[in-house]
Amino acid sequence: MSRHAWISAVLDDMIDYALRNELAEVRNELSRTADRLAPILDREDDTEPVDAVCDVIAMPATRA
C-alpha cells in the first residue's frame, strides 16, 4: 500500500460530502481529480512504514 493512500481516502470523503450536500459540480471536479491521481498514487511502491508528523492548522469553524 502506498504511503500516500490517505489522499485517496480524503478525496473519497470529500466526494461523499459533496454528494450528500447536493454539490454536483464540486463532486464532479473531485471525482475527476481522484481519477487522475489514482494511477500516480498507486504506482508509488512504498512498502516500508513511514514515521511522520502532520501539522494541524487551527481554523475557525463556520457553518456551510
mmCIF file of the N, C-alpha and C atoms, coordinates in Angstrom:
data_MODEL
# 
_entry.id   MODEL 
# 
loop_
_atom_site.group_PDB 
_atom_site.id 
_atom_site.type_symbol 
_atom_site.label_atom_id 
_atom_site.label_alt_id 
_atom_site.label_comp_id 
_atom_site.label_asym_id 
_atom_site.label_entity_id 
_atom_site.label_seq_id 
_atom_site.pdbx_PDB_ins_code 
_atom_site.Cartn_x 
_atom_site.Cartn_y 
_atom_site.Cartn_z 
_atom_site.occupancy 
_atom_site.B_iso_or_equiv 
_atom_site.pdbx_formal_charge 
_atom_site.auth_seq_id 
_atom_site.auth_comp_id 
_atom_site.auth_asym_id 
_atom_site.auth_atom_id 
_atom_site.pdbx_PDB_model_num 
ATOM 1   N N  . MET A 1 1  ? 0.845   -1.185 0.000   1.00 0.00 ? 1  MET A N  1 
ATOM 2   C CA . MET A 1 1  ? 0.000   0.000  0.000   1.00 0.00 ? 1  MET A CA 1 
ATOM 3   C C  . MET A 1 1  ? 0.887   1.244  0.000   1.00 0.00 ? 1  MET A C  1 
ATOM 4   N N  . SER A 1 2  ? 0.502   2.203  -0.755  1.00 0.00 ? 2  SER A N  1 
ATOM 5   C CA . SER A 1 2  ? 1.257   3.441  -0.855  1.00 0.00 ? 2  SER A CA 1 
ATOM 6   C C  . SER A 1 2  ? 1.138   4.256  0.433   1.00 0.00 ? 2  SER A C  1 
ATOM 7   N N  . ARG A 1 3  ? 2.212   4.928  0.775   1.00 0.00 ? 3  ARG A N  1 
ATOM 8   C CA . ARG A 1 3  ? 2.147   5.792  1.964   1.00 0.00 ? 3  ARG A CA 1 
ATOM 9   C C  . ARG A 1 3  ? 1.269   7.008  1.695   1.00 0.00 ? 3  ARG A C  1 
ATOM 10  N N  . HIS A 1 4  ? 0.877   7.188  0.437   1.00 0.00 ? 4  HIS A N  1 
ATOM 11  C CA . HIS A 1 4  ? 0.033   8.321  0.069   1.00 0.00 ? 4  HIS A CA 1 
ATOM 12  C C  . HIS A 1 4  ? -1.439  7.927  -0.074  1.00 0.00 ? 4  HIS A C  1 
ATOM 13  N N  . ALA A 1 5  ? -1.788  6.726  0.374   1.00 0.00 ? 5  ALA A N  1 
ATOM 14  C CA . ALA A 1 5  ? -3.163  6.236  0.247   1.00 0.00 ? 5  ALA A CA 1 
ATOM 15  C C  . ALA A 1 5  ? -4.160  7.142  0.968   1.00 0.00 ? 5  ALA A C  1 
ATOM 16  N N  . TRP A 1 6  ? -3.712  7.855  1.969   1.00 0.00 ? 6  TRP A N  1 
ATOM 17  C CA . TRP A 1 6  ? -4.612  8.733  2.715   1.00 0.00 ? 6  TRP A CA 1 
ATOM 18  C C  . TRP A 1 6  ? -5.220  9.794  1.807   1.00 0.00 ? 6  TRP A C  1 
ATOM 19  N N  . ILE A 1 7  ? -4.501  10.177 0.749   1.00 0.00 ? 7  ILE A N  1 
ATOM 20  C CA . ILE A 1 7  ? -5.024  11.197 -0.165  1.00 0.00 ? 7  ILE A CA 1 
ATOM 21  C C  . ILE A 1 7  ? -6.304  10.694 -0.823  1.00 0.00 ? 7  ILE A C  1 
ATOM 22  N N  . SER A 1 8  ? -6.289  9.453  -1.286  1.00 0.00 ? 8  SER A N  1 
ATOM 23  C CA . SER A 1 8  ? -7.483  8.865  -1.904  1.00 0.00 ? 8  SER A CA 1 
ATOM 24  C C  . SER A 1 8  ? -8.631  8.787  -0.907  1.00 0.00 ? 8  SER A C  1 
ATOM 25  N N  . ALA A 1 9  ? -8.335  8.419  0.321   1.00 0.00 ? 9  ALA A N  1 
ATOM 26  C CA . ALA A 1 9  ? -9.372  8.316  1.346   1.00 0.00 ? 9  ALA A CA 1 
ATOM 27  C C  . ALA A 1 9  ? -10.007 9.677  1.622   1.00 0.00 ? 9  ALA A C  1 
ATOM 28  N N  . VAL A 1 10 ? -9.196  10.716 1.692   1.00 0.00 ? 10 VAL A N  1 
ATOM 29  C CA . VAL A 1 10 ? -9.719  12.064 1.945   1.00 0.00 ? 10 VAL A CA 1 
ATOM 30  C C  . VAL A 1 10 ? -10.558 12.535 0.760   1.00 0.00 ? 10 VAL A C  1 
ATOM 31  N N  . LEU A 1 11 ? -10.075 12.287 -0.456  1.00 0.00 ? 11 LEU A N  1 
ATOM 32  C CA . LEU A 1 11 ? -10.865 12.670 -1.630  1.00 0.00 ? 11 LEU A CA 1 
ATOM 33  C C  . LEU A 1 11 ? -12.208 11.941 -1.643  1.00 0.00 ? 11 LEU A C  1 
ATOM 34  N N  . ASP A 1 12 ? -12.208 10.657 -1.296  1.00 0.00 ? 12 ASP A N  1 
ATOM 35  C CA . ASP A 1 12 ? -13.465 9.904  -1.239  1.00 0.00 ? 12 ASP A CA 1 
ATOM 36  C C  . ASP A 1 12 ? -14.427 10.521 -0.232  1.00 0.00 ? 12 ASP A C  1 
ATOM 37  N N  . ASP A 1 13 ? -13.917 10.908 0.926   1.00 0.00 ? 13 ASP A N  1 
ATOM 38  C CA . ASP A 1 13 ? -14.761 11.553 1.938   1.00 0.00 ? 13 ASP A CA 1 
ATOM 39  C C  . ASP A 1 13 ? -15.318 12.877 1.424   1.00 0.00 ? 13 ASP A C  1 
ATOM 40  N N  . MET A 1 14 ? -14.489 13.635 0.721   1.00 0.00 ? 14 MET A N  1 
ATOM 41  C CA . MET A 1 14 ? -14.941 14.920 0.179   1.00 0.00 ? 14 MET A CA 1 
ATOM 42  C C  . MET A 1 14 ? -15.997 14.711 -0.908  1.00 0.00 ? 14 MET A C  1 
ATOM 43  N N  . ILE A 1 15 ? -15.818 13.681 -1.719  1.00 0.00 ? 15 ILE A N  1 
ATOM 44  C CA . ILE A 1 15 ? -16.798 13.372 -2.761  1.00 0.00 ? 15 ILE A CA 1 
ATOM 45  C C  . ILE A 1 15 ? -18.128 12.978 -2.118  1.00 0.00 ? 15 ILE A C  1 
ATOM 46  N N  . ASP A 1 16 ? -18.075 12.151 -1.089  1.00 0.00 ? 16 ASP A N  1 
ATOM 47  C CA . ASP A 1 16 ? -19.300 11.762 -0.369  1.00 0.00 ? 16 ASP A CA 1 
ATOM 48  C C  . ASP A 1 16 ? -19.991 12.982 0.234   1.00 0.00 ? 16 ASP A C  1 
ATOM 49  N N  . TYR A 1 17 ? -19.213 13.875 0.826   1.00 0.00 ? 17 TYR A N  1 
ATOM 50  C CA . TYR A 1 17 ? -19.776 15.086 1.421   1.00 0.00 ? 17 TYR A CA 1 
ATOM 51  C C  . TYR A 1 17 ? -20.488 15.921 0.346   1.00 0.00 ? 17 TYR A C  1 
ATOM 52  N N  . ALA A 1 18 ? -19.833 16.105 -0.779  1.00 0.00 ? 18 ALA A N  1 
ATOM 53  C CA . ALA A 1 18 ? -20.424 16.898 -1.858  1.00 0.00 ? 18 ALA A CA 1 
ATOM 54  C C  . ALA A 1 18 ? -21.711 16.251 -2.361  1.00 0.00 ? 18 ALA A C  1 
ATOM 55  N N  . LEU A 1 19 ? -21.709 14.933 -2.444  1.00 0.00 ? 19 LEU A N  1 
ATOM 56  C CA . LEU A 1 19 ? -22.904 14.219 -2.892  1.00 0.00 ? 19 LEU A CA 1 
ATOM 57  C C  . LEU A 1 19 ? -24.053 14.403 -1.905  1.00 0.00 ? 19 LEU A C  1 
ATOM 58  N N  . ARG A 1 20 ? -23.772 14.242 -0.618  1.00 0.00 ? 20 ARG A N  1 
ATOM 59  C CA . ARG A 1 20 ? -24.807 14.396 0.415   1.00 0.00 ? 20 ARG A CA 1 
ATOM 60  C C  . ARG A 1 20 ? -25.368 15.813 0.476   1.00 0.00 ? 20 ARG A C  1 
ATOM 61  N N  . ASN A 1 21 ? -24.540 16.786 0.117   1.00 0.00 ? 21 ASN A N  1 
ATOM 62  C CA . ASN A 1 21 ? -24.952 18.185 0.222   1.00 0.00 ? 21 ASN A CA 1 
ATOM 63  C C  . ASN A 1 21 ? -25.317 18.794 -1.122  1.00 0.00 ? 21 ASN A C  1 
ATOM 64  N N  . GLU A 1 22 ? -25.583 17.919 -2.089  1.00 0.00 ? 22 GLU A N  1 
ATOM 65  C CA . GLU A 1 22 ? -26.064 18.339 -3.407  1.00 0.00 ? 22 GLU A CA 1 
ATOM 66  C C  . GLU A 1 22 ? -25.148 19.364 -4.071  1.00 0.00 ? 22 GLU A C  1 
ATOM 67  N N  . LEU A 1 23 ? -23.857 19.111 -3.976  1.00 0.00 ? 23 LEU A N  1 
ATOM 68  C CA . LEU A 1 23 ? -22.848 19.960 -4.618  1.00 0.00 ? 23 LEU A CA 1 
ATOM 69  C C  . LEU A 1 23 ? -22.301 19.213 -5.832  1.00 0.00 ? 23 LEU A C  1 
ATOM 70  N N  . ALA A 1 24 ? -23.168 19.092 -6.839  1.00 0.00 ? 24 ALA A N  1 
ATOM 71  C CA . ALA A 1 24 ? -22.854 18.256 -8.006  1.00 0.00 ? 24 ALA A CA 1 
ATOM 72  C C  . ALA A 1 24 ? -21.580 18.699 -8.725  1.00 0.00 ? 24 ALA A C  1 
ATOM 73  N N  . GLU A 1 25 ? -21.415 19.984 -8.927  1.00 0.00 ? 25 GLU A N  1 
ATOM 74  C CA . GLU A 1 25 ? -20.232 20.469 -9.648  1.00 0.00 ? 25 GLU A CA 1 
ATOM 75  C C  . GLU A 1 25 ? -18.954 20.171 -8.865  1.00 0.00 ? 25 GLU A C  1 
ATOM 76  N N  . VAL A 1 26 ? -18.994 20.364 -7.563  1.00 0.00 ? 26 VAL A N  1 
ATOM 77  C CA . VAL A 1 26 ? -17.840 20.068 -6.711  1.00 0.00 ? 26 VAL A CA 1 
ATOM 78  C C  . VAL A 1 26 ? -17.555 18.573 -6.745  1.00 0.00 ? 26 VAL A C  1 
ATOM 79  N N  . ARG A 1 27 ? -18.602 17.760 -6.625  1.00 0.00 ? 27 ARG A N  1 
ATOM 80  C CA . ARG A 1 27 ? -18.437 16.310 -6.677  1.00 0.00 ? 27 ARG A CA 1 
ATOM 81  C C  . ARG A 1 27 ? -17.810 15.862 -7.992  1.00 0.00 ? 27 ARG A C  1 
ATOM 82  N N  . ASN A 1 28 ? -18.267 16.438 -9.094  1.00 0.00 ? 28 ASN A N  1 
ATOM 83  C CA . ASN A 1 28 ? -17.716 16.074 -10.403 1.00 0.00 ? 28 ASN A CA 1 
ATOM 84  C C  . ASN A 1 28 ? -16.230 16.426 -10.505 1.00 0.00 ? 28 ASN A C  1 
ATOM 85  N N  . GLU A 1 29 ? -15.867 17.605 -10.047 1.00 0.00 ? 29 GLU A N  1 
ATOM 86  C CA . GLU A 1 29 ? -14.456 18.025 -10.096 1.00 0.00 ? 29 GLU A CA 1 
ATOM 87  C C  . GLU A 1 29 ? -13.586 17.138 -9.207  1.00 0.00 ? 29 GLU A C  1 
ATOM 88  N N  . LEU A 1 30 ? -14.074 16.846 -8.008  1.00 0.00 ? 30 LEU A N  1 
ATOM 89  C CA . LEU A 1 30 ? -13.309 15.983 -7.108  1.00 0.00 ? 30 LEU A CA 1 
ATOM 90  C C  . LEU A 1 30 ? -13.167 14.574 -7.678  1.00 0.00 ? 30 LEU A C  1 
ATOM 91  N N  . SER A 1 31 ? -14.208 14.078 -8.310  1.00 0.00 ? 31 SER A N  1 
ATOM 92  C CA . SER A 1 31 ? -14.149 12.745 -8.918  1.00 0.00 ? 31 SER A CA 1 
ATOM 93  C C  . SER A 1 31 ? -13.122 12.704 -10.040 1.00 0.00 ? 31 SER A C  1 
ATOM 94  N N  . ARG A 1 32 ? -13.117 13.743 -10.870 1.00 0.00 ? 32 ARG A N  1 
ATOM 95  C CA . ARG A 1 32 ? -12.124 13.804 -11.954 1.00 0.00 ? 32 ARG A CA 1 
ATOM 96  C C  . ARG A 1 32 ? -10.708 13.871 -11.395 1.00 0.00 ? 32 ARG A C  1 
ATOM 97  N N  . THR A 1 33 ? -10.544 14.637 -10.339 1.00 0.00 ? 33 THR A N  1 
ATOM 98  C CA . THR A 1 33 ? -9.221  14.738 -9.709  1.00 0.00 ? 33 THR A CA 1 
ATOM 99  C C  . THR A 1 33 ? -8.797  13.392 -9.136  1.00 0.00 ? 33 THR A C  1 
ATOM 100 N N  . ALA A 1 34 ? -9.702  12.721 -8.444  1.00 0.00 ? 34 ALA A N  1 
ATOM 101 C CA . ALA A 1 34 ? -9.394  11.410 -7.868  1.00 0.00 ? 34 ALA A CA 1 
ATOM 102 C C  . ALA A 1 34 ? -9.013  10.415 -8.964  1.00 0.00 ? 34 ALA A C  1 
ATOM 103 N N  . ASP A 1 35 ? -9.729  10.457 -10.078 1.00 0.00 ? 35 ASP A N  1 
ATOM 104 C CA . ASP A 1 35 ? -9.428  9.550  -11.193 1.00 0.00 ? 35 ASP A CA 1 
ATOM 105 C C  . ASP A 1 35 ? -8.046  9.823  -11.781 1.00 0.00 ? 35 ASP A C  1 
ATOM 106 N N  . ARG A 1 36 ? -7.670  11.101 -11.858 1.00 0.00 ? 36 ARG A N  1 
ATOM 107 C CA . ARG A 1 36 ? -6.346  11.449 -12.397 1.00 0.00 ? 36 ARG A CA 1 
ATOM 108 C C  . ARG A 1 36 ? -5.231  11.074 -11.433 1.00 0.00 ? 36 ARG A C  1 
ATOM 109 N N  . LEU A 1 37 ? -5.479  11.200 -10.131 1.00 0.00 ? 37 LEU A N  1 
ATOM 110 C CA . LEU A 1 37 ? -4.442  10.926 -9.143  1.00 0.00 ? 37 LEU A CA 1 
ATOM 111 C C  . LEU A 1 37 ? -4.251  9.448  -8.834  1.00 0.00 ? 37 LEU A C  1 
ATOM 112 N N  . ALA A 1 38 ? -5.297  8.653  -8.991  1.00 0.00 ? 38 ALA A N  1 
ATOM 113 C CA . ALA A 1 38 ? -5.240  7.235  -8.617  1.00 0.00 ? 38 ALA A CA 1 
ATOM 114 C C  . ALA A 1 38 ? -4.051  6.496  -9.234  1.00 0.00 ? 38 ALA A C  1 
ATOM 115 N N  . PRO A 1 39 ? -3.815  6.607  -10.532 1.00 0.00 ? 39 PRO A N  1 
ATOM 116 C CA . PRO A 1 39 ? -2.675  5.871  -11.098 1.00 0.00 ? 39 PRO A CA 1 
ATOM 117 C C  . PRO A 1 39 ? -1.332  6.358  -10.556 1.00 0.00 ? 39 PRO A C  1 
ATOM 118 N N  . ILE A 1 40 ? -1.236  7.636  -10.276 1.00 0.00 ? 40 ILE A N  1 
ATOM 119 C CA . ILE A 1 40 ? 0.018   8.194  -9.755  1.00 0.00 ? 40 ILE A CA 1 
ATOM 120 C C  . ILE A 1 40 ? 0.259   7.687  -8.341  1.00 0.00 ? 40 ILE A C  1 
ATOM 121 N N  . LEU A 1 41 ? -0.789  7.698  -7.521  1.00 0.00 ? 41 LEU A N  1 
ATOM 122 C CA . LEU A 1 41 ? -0.652  7.253  -6.140  1.00 0.00 ? 41 LEU A CA 1 
ATOM 123 C C  . LEU A 1 41 ? -0.435  5.748  -6.063  1.00 0.00 ? 41 LEU A C  1 
ATOM 124 N N  . ASP A 1 42 ? -1.064  4.998  -6.958  1.00 0.00 ? 42 ASP A N  1 
ATOM 125 C CA . ASP A 1 42 ? -0.942  3.540  -6.943  1.00 0.00 ? 42 ASP A CA 1 
ATOM 126 C C  . ASP A 1 42 ? 0.434   3.062  -7.388  1.00 0.00 ? 42 ASP A C  1 
ATOM 127 N N  . ARG A 1 43 ? 1.113   3.825  -8.212  1.00 0.00 ? 43 ARG A N  1 
ATOM 128 C CA . ARG A 1 43 ? 2.415   3.360  -8.708  1.00 0.00 ? 43 ARG A CA 1 
ATOM 129 C C  . ARG A 1 43 ? 3.537   3.571  -7.696  1.00 0.00 ? 43 ARG A C  1 
ATOM 130 N N  . GLU A 1 44 ? 3.259   4.331  -6.654  1.00 0.00 ? 44 GLU A N  1 
ATOM 131 C CA . GLU A 1 44 ? 4.249   4.508  -5.598  1.00 0.00 ? 44 GLU A CA 1 
ATOM 132 C C  . GLU A 1 44 ? 4.456   3.174  -4.899  1.00 0.00 ? 44 GLU A C  1 
ATOM 133 N N  . ASP A 1 45 ? 5.683   2.716  -4.816  1.00 0.00 ? 45 ASP A N  1 
ATOM 134 C CA . ASP A 1 45 ? 5.964   1.433  -4.179  1.00 0.00 ? 45 ASP A CA 1 
ATOM 135 C C  . ASP A 1 45 ? 6.602   1.683  -2.819  1.00 0.00 ? 45 ASP A C  1 
ATOM 136 N N  . ASP A 1 46 ? 5.796   2.115  -1.892  1.00 0.00 ? 46 ASP A N  1 
ATOM 137 C CA . ASP A 1 46 ? 6.279   2.423  -0.544  1.00 0.00 ? 46 ASP A CA 1 
ATOM 138 C C  . ASP A 1 46 ? 5.809   1.336  0.403   1.00 0.00 ? 46 ASP A C  1 
ATOM 139 N N  . THR A 1 47 ? 6.582   0.296  0.529   1.00 0.00 ? 47 THR A N  1 
ATOM 140 C CA . THR A 1 47 ? 6.172   -0.807 1.385   1.00 0.00 ? 47 THR A CA 1 
ATOM 141 C C  . THR A 1 47 ? 6.663   -0.640 2.814   1.00 0.00 ? 47 THR A C  1 
ATOM 142 N N  . GLU A 1 48 ? 7.635   0.225  3.025   1.00 0.00 ? 48 GLU A N  1 
ATOM 143 C CA . GLU A 1 48 ? 8.147   0.432  4.377   1.00 0.00 ? 48 GLU A CA 1 
ATOM 144 C C  . GLU A 1 48 ? 7.263   1.411  5.121   1.00 0.00 ? 48 GLU A C  1 
ATOM 145 N N  . PRO A 1 49 ? 7.056   1.183  6.412   1.00 0.00 ? 49 PRO A N  1 
ATOM 146 C CA . PRO A 1 49 ? 6.250   2.131  7.186   1.00 0.00 ? 49 PRO A CA 1 
ATOM 147 C C  . PRO A 1 49 ? 6.924   3.499  7.248   1.00 0.00 ? 49 PRO A C  1 
ATOM 148 N N  . VAL A 1 50 ? 6.104   4.495  7.309   1.00 0.00 ? 50 VAL A N  1 
ATOM 149 C CA . VAL A 1 50 ? 6.613   5.864  7.331   1.00 0.00 ? 50 VAL A CA 1 
ATOM 150 C C  . VAL A 1 50 ? 6.253   6.494  8.669   1.00 0.00 ? 50 VAL A C  1 
ATOM 151 N N  . ASP A 1 51 ? 7.256   7.030  9.352   1.00 0.00 ? 51 ASP A N  1 
ATOM 152 C CA . ASP A 1 51 ? 7.009   7.795  10.568  1.00 0.00 ? 51 ASP A CA 1 
ATOM 153 C C  . ASP A 1 51 ? 6.914   9.254  10.158  1.00 0.00 ? 51 ASP A C  1 
ATOM 154 N N  . ALA A 1 52 ? 5.803   9.877  10.460  1.00 0.00 ? 52 ALA A N  1 
ATOM 155 C CA . ALA A 1 52 ? 5.613   11.252 10.025  1.00 0.00 ? 52 ALA A CA 1 
ATOM 156 C C  . ALA A 1 52 ? 4.807   12.013 11.059  1.00 0.00 ? 52 ALA A C  1 
ATOM 157 N N  . VAL A 1 53 ? 4.936   13.311 10.977  1.00 0.00 ? 53 VAL A N  1 
ATOM 158 C CA . VAL A 1 53 ? 4.166   14.205 11.825  1.00 0.00 ? 53 VAL A CA 1 
ATOM 159 C C  . VAL A 1 53 ? 3.313   15.061 10.914  1.00 0.00 ? 53 VAL A C  1 
ATOM 160 N N  . CYS A 1 54 ? 2.071   15.215 11.284  1.00 0.00 ? 54 CYS A N  1 
ATOM 161 C CA . CYS A 1 54 ? 1.156   16.025 10.488  1.00 0.00 ? 54 CYS A CA 1 
ATOM 162 C C  . CYS A 1 54 ? 0.794   17.263 11.300  1.00 0.00 ? 54 CYS A C  1 
ATOM 163 N N  . ASP A 1 55 ? 1.089   18.428 10.761  1.00 0.00 ? 55 ASP A N  1 
ATOM 164 C CA . ASP A 1 55 ? 0.715   19.661 11.432  1.00 0.00 ? 55 ASP A CA 1 
ATOM 165 C C  . ASP A 1 55 ? -0.768  19.926 11.204  1.00 0.00 ? 55 ASP A C  1 
ATOM 166 N N  . VAL A 1 56 ? -1.435  20.338 12.244  1.00 0.00 ? 56 VAL A N  1 
ATOM 167 C CA . VAL A 1 56 ? -2.846  20.680 12.143  1.00 0.00 ? 56 VAL A CA 1 
ATOM 168 C C  . VAL A 1 56 ? -2.962  22.182 12.307  1.00 0.00 ? 56 VAL A C  1 
ATOM 169 N N  . ILE A 1 57 ? -3.674  22.797 11.389  1.00 0.00 ? 57 ILE A N  1 
ATOM 170 C CA . ILE A 1 57 ? -3.844  24.249 11.411  1.00 0.00 ? 57 ILE A CA 1 
ATOM 171 C C  . ILE A 1 57 ? -5.189  24.569 12.056  1.00 0.00 ? 57 ILE A C  1 
ATOM 172 N N  . ALA A 1 58 ? -5.164  25.400 13.077  1.00 0.00 ? 58 ALA A N  1 
ATOM 173 C CA . ALA A 1 58 ? -6.410  25.811 13.728  1.00 0.00 ? 58 ALA A CA 1 
ATOM 174 C C  . ALA A 1 58 ? -7.146  26.763 12.818  1.00 0.00 ? 58 ALA A C  1 
ATOM 175 N N  . MET A 1 59 ? -8.414  26.457 12.588  1.00 0.00 ? 59 MET A N  1 
ATOM 176 C CA . MET A 1 59 ? -9.244  27.300 11.734  1.00 0.00 ? 59 MET A CA 1 
ATOM 177 C C  . MET A 1 59 ? -10.585 27.500 12.416  1.00 0.00 ? 59 MET A C  1 
ATOM 178 N N  . PRO A 1 60 ? -11.151 28.683 12.285  1.00 0.00 ? 60 PRO A N  1 
ATOM 179 C CA . PRO A 1 60 ? -12.462 28.893 12.883  1.00 0.00 ? 60 PRO A CA 1 
ATOM 180 C C  . PRO A 1 60 ? -13.518 28.051 12.167  1.00 0.00 ? 60 PRO A C  1 
ATOM 181 N N  . ALA A 1 61 ? -14.402 27.462 12.943  1.00 0.00 ? 61 ALA A N  1 
ATOM 182 C CA . ALA A 1 61 ? -15.463 26.641 12.362  1.00 0.00 ? 61 ALA A CA 1 
ATOM 183 C C  . ALA A 1 61 ? -16.575 27.548 11.860  1.00 0.00 ? 61 ALA A C  1 
ATOM 184 N N  . THR A 1 62 ? -17.028 27.271 10.660  1.00 0.00 ? 62 THR A N  1 
ATOM 185 C CA . THR A 1 62 ? -18.154 28.027 10.112  1.00 0.00 ? 62 THR A CA 1 
ATOM 186 C C  . THR A 1 62 ? -19.183 27.033 9.621   1.00 0.00 ? 62 THR A C  1 
ATOM 187 N N  . ARG A 1 63 ? -20.377 27.487 9.544   1.00 0.00 ? 63 ARG A N  1 
ATOM 188 C CA . ARG A 1 63 ? -21.452 26.639 9.059   1.00 0.00 ? 63 ARG A CA 1 
ATOM 189 C C  . ARG A 1 63 ? -21.655 26.900 7.586   1.00 0.00 ? 63 ARG A C  1 
ATOM 190 N N  . ALA A 1 64 ? -21.641 25.837 6.792   1.00 0.00 ? 64 ALA A N  1 
ATOM 191 C CA . ALA A 1 64 ? -21.808 25.981 5.339   1.00 0.00 ? 64 ALA A CA 1 
ATOM 192 C C  . ALA A 1 64 ? -23.237 26.273 4.990   1.00 0.00 ? 64 ALA A C  1 
# 
